[in-house]
Amino acid sequence: MARWQCTVCGWIYDEKDGDPDNGVKPGTPFEKIPDTWVCPVCGATKDQFNKMND
Protein backbone atom coordinates (compact mmCIF):
# COMPACT_ATOMS: atom_id res chain seq x y z
CA MET A 1 0.00 0.00 0.00
CA ALA A 2 1.34 3.39 -0.99
CA ARG A 3 0.83 6.89 0.33
CA TRP A 4 0.26 10.00 -1.79
CA GLN A 5 0.77 13.58 -0.64
CA CYS A 6 -1.13 16.64 -1.83
CA THR A 7 1.39 19.16 -3.16
CA VAL A 8 -0.95 22.03 -2.32
CA CYS A 9 -1.75 21.45 1.37
CA GLY A 10 0.29 18.42 2.41
CA TRP A 11 -2.66 16.09 3.20
CA ILE A 12 -1.74 12.43 2.78
CA TYR A 13 -3.90 9.80 1.07
CA ASP A 14 -2.99 6.42 2.53
CA GLU A 15 -4.23 3.55 0.36
CA LYS A 16 -4.77 1.31 3.41
CA ASP A 17 -7.11 3.89 4.96
CA GLY A 18 -8.80 5.19 1.82
CA ASP A 19 -11.07 8.23 2.15
CA PRO A 20 -14.36 6.70 3.33
CA ASP A 21 -15.90 10.10 4.13
CA ASN A 22 -15.68 10.84 0.41
CA GLY A 23 -16.62 7.44 -1.01
CA VAL A 24 -13.17 5.81 -1.31
CA LYS A 25 -13.03 2.46 0.49
CA PRO A 26 -9.98 1.43 2.53
CA GLY A 27 -7.51 -0.51 0.39
CA THR A 28 -8.28 1.46 -2.78
CA PRO A 29 -5.15 2.09 -4.88
CA PHE A 30 -4.71 5.76 -5.78
CA GLU A 31 -4.92 4.89 -9.48
CA LYS A 32 -8.41 3.41 -8.94
CA ILE A 33 -9.87 6.55 -7.31
CA PRO A 34 -12.30 8.27 -9.71
CA ASP A 35 -10.80 11.26 -11.56
CA THR A 36 -13.56 13.41 -10.07
CA TRP A 37 -12.18 12.90 -6.53
CA VAL A 38 -10.38 15.86 -4.98
CA CYS A 39 -8.31 16.43 -1.85
CA PRO A 40 -10.74 16.54 1.07
CA VAL A 41 -8.81 19.41 2.68
CA CYS A 42 -8.08 21.85 -0.14
CA GLY A 43 -9.89 20.55 -3.23
CA ALA A 44 -6.73 19.81 -5.26
CA THR A 45 -7.16 17.38 -8.14
CA LYS A 46 -5.50 13.94 -8.34
CA ASP A 47 -2.74 15.24 -10.61
CA GLN A 48 -1.58 17.47 -7.76
CA PHE A 49 -0.57 14.46 -5.62
CA ASN A 50 2.87 12.87 -5.52
CA LYS A 51 3.61 9.31 -4.49
CA MET A 52 5.62 9.21 -1.28
CA ASN A 53 8.75 7.09 -0.92
CA ASP A 54 8.46 5.57 2.53
C-alpha positions as CSV (number, residue, x, y, z in Angstrom):
1,M,0.0,0.0,0.0
2,A,1.3,3.4,-1.0
3,R,0.8,6.9,0.3
4,W,0.3,10.0,-1.8
5,Q,0.8,13.6,-0.6
6,C,-1.1,16.6,-1.8
7,T,1.4,19.2,-3.2
8,V,-1.0,22.0,-2.3
9,C,-1.8,21.4,1.4
10,G,0.3,18.4,2.4
11,W,-2.7,16.1,3.2
12,I,-1.7,12.4,2.8
13,Y,-3.9,9.8,1.1
14,D,-3.0,6.4,2.5
15,E,-4.2,3.5,0.4
16,K,-4.8,1.3,3.4
17,D,-7.1,3.9,5.0
18,G,-8.8,5.2,1.8
19,D,-11.1,8.2,2.2
20,P,-14.4,6.7,3.3
21,D,-15.9,10.1,4.1
22,N,-15.7,10.8,0.4
23,G,-16.6,7.4,-1.0
24,V,-13.2,5.8,-1.3
25,K,-13.0,2.5,0.5
26,P,-10.0,1.4,2.5
27,G,-7.5,-0.5,0.4
28,T,-8.3,1.5,-2.8
29,P,-5.2,2.1,-4.9
30,F,-4.7,5.8,-5.8
31,E,-4.9,4.9,-9.5
32,K,-8.4,3.4,-8.9
33,I,-9.9,6.5,-7.3
34,P,-12.3,8.3,-9.7
35,D,-10.8,11.3,-11.6
36,T,-13.6,13.4,-10.1
37,W,-12.2,12.9,-6.5
38,V,-10.4,15.9,-5.0
39,C,-8.3,16.4,-1.8
40,P,-10.7,16.5,1.1
41,V,-8.8,19.4,2.7
42,C,-8.1,21.9,-0.1
43,G,-9.9,20.5,-3.2
44,A,-6.7,19.8,-5.3
45,T,-7.2,17.4,-8.1
46,K,-5.5,13.9,-8.3
47,D,-2.7,15.2,-10.6
48,Q,-1.6,17.5,-7.8
49,F,-0.6,14.5,-5.6
50,N,2.9,12.9,-5.5
51,K,3.6,9.3,-4.5
52,M,5.6,9.2,-1.3
53,N,8.8,7.1,-0.9
54,D,8.5,5.6,2.5
